[in-house]
């Protein structure tokens, strides 16, 4: 709050004593200085909840709000607390994933949703899902898919498996193959 705004809140008897050499004037200036950092935070509060502008340590927290925790937590430490490592494809990819979460949730469990999720999370194009996978006997395996990933995505194999496990229907099994 500005000093003038604080002055208006004071009773009239106090406002009459305000002057350049008044201790009350000095106190009001100190109050204004103490309010300034909090007002700055409140003025930019929308940036905290925007995954593209939020401080980097806050982005995984936002990811938990939109059900991305299985992709963020690598393991638990001795005390049982979750350890959040750096996102494998980088902070920018995680920001985009959190920003796209509402759209992706509409397509959860579908081929389109899985492909888009993989593209956003890895930043790579060229994923595909083969829904007609032949078994050892040559017949199509029911409720089984093969996720085809570009060769450039091979370093992110663990992340891709987590995403497929998270996004596919529970009754569907899958194979993961990397293609040149």
Residue, then its C-alpha position, 0 to 999 in steps of 0.5 A: x500500500x502507498x503511504x497516501x492509502x495508509x493515511x486515509x485509513x488512519x483516524x482524523x486525529x492521527x492524520x492531523x499530526x502528519x507533517x514532514x518531521x512527524x515520527x508518524x510520517x516516517x512510520x508510514x514510509x516504513x510501512x509502505x516499504x514493507x508492503x512493496x515486496x508483497x504487492x510485487x508478488x501479488x501483482x505477478x501472481x498469475x505468472x506463478x500458475x502459468x506453466x510457461x512463466x512459473x519459476x522452474x522449481x514450481x513447474x513439477x508442482x503444477x504438473x502434480x495438479x494435472x496428474x503428471x506425478x507418475x512421470x515426475x517422481x523417480x523414486x522415494x528416499x529412505x524417509x519415504x519422501x518422493x524425489x523429483x529428478x529433472x525431467x528427461x527431455x528438459x524443463x521446456x518440455x515439462x512446461x509444454x506438457x503441463x500447459x497441454x494437460x487439459x487438452x491431453x486429458x480429453x484424449x486419454x486412452x486413445x491413439x490420438x491422445x497417446x501420440x500427442x502426449x509422446x510428441x509434446x513430452x519428447x519434442x519429437x515427431x514420428x510416433x505411431x501406434x500399430x493396432x494390428x500386431x501379429x502374434x507368433x501364430x500369425x494372427x492379430x493379437x487382440x487388445x495389443x498394440x505396438x508403439x513405434x517411436x523414432x530412433x532419436x527418442x531411444x534415450x527417452x525409453x523409460x519416459x516413453x514407457x511411463x507415458x504409454x503405461x499412463x495413457x493406454x487403457x488398462x486392459x491393453x498390452x503393448x510393445x515398444x519399438x524404435x524405428x529409423 
